[in-house]
Amino acid sequence: MLTVENLDLYYGAAQALRKISISAEIGQVTCLMGRNGVGKTSLLKAITGHHGVTDGSVRWDGEVINGLKPYDRARRGIAYVPQGREIFPLLTVFENLETGFAAVPKGIKKAVPDEVFDLFPVLKSMKGRRGGDLSGGQQQQLAIGRALVTRPRLLLLDEPTEGIQPSIIKDIGRAITYLRNKGDMAILLVEQYFDFARELADHFAVMDRGEIVLSGRAEDMVEDDVRRRLSV
């Protein structure tokens, strides 16, 4: 289980996160929503260790991991799919997937799991194609597949529907549902597309100006309150 408590994060003199507390449980999806610039990506980067925090704690499986480097967190089962995908454009699809081997825990065979190609069949048919030649939606599937190669127990997804065609959004939604239902992974999904988030969420949180202003179980979500926080 991921537990974030009273997290503060600064960029110089500017405070990006204010006393953030949020959790993500194994076998469930926690959706984090909010407008652009409210601190959602900063929170994910604090969890993965790409940004240091000023105060508060990040706990994974009961252990405070504030001092761990990003690669150590990855080896503990934390996988991050960044906004913009960040695949390697000159590597083939299969070579991109193989870069996930660096974070595979010791004792586990370094191989691309079959479920990556089961979830995203297009990656199997395009294994030899360069990543940069894929469409945006295909690159998003590749980025998620690369994260799954690491055998994560916590999957952080930063706006996976951004700029993606509707058919692939449905594929990604089905993949997230499958991963949640396996029951061995916690998923923290950052999303602005309300309908997509609502369909997947077990828990939700809404951010504004670096703070969580609404949170709770999905069945307690008041749609009008959330949509008002997402509108510009």
Number of C-alpha atoms within 10 A of each C-alpha: 18 23 18 21 16 14 21 22 23 16 12 7 6 8 14 19 27 18 16 19 17 21 19 25 20 17 19 23 26 26 26 26 28 28 17 14 13 19 22 28 17 20 25 21 18 22 27 24 21 14 18 19 21 12 16 16 22 25 16 21 10 10 12 14 19 20 13 13 14 20 15 15 19 25 17 20 21 26 28 25 24 19 16 15 20 12 21 17 15 13 16 20 29 19 17 21 27 16 17 22 19 13 22 21 16 8 6 10 10 16 13 19 15 10 14 21 16 12 18 19 12 13 22 14 11 16 16 13 17 17 24 15 14 17 12 18 22 20 23 27 25 27 27 26 24 26 26 24 24 28 24 23 21 24 24 24 26 22 21 25 22 16 12 17 13 11 9 17 19 14 15 22 17 14 19 20 17 12 21 19 14 11 13 14 23 24 28 26 26 26 23 23 16 15 10 16 22 17 11 20 21 19 24 28 24 25 24 19 17 21 20 22 14 17 19 14 12 20 11 10 16 11 12 9 11 20 16 10 16 18 9 8
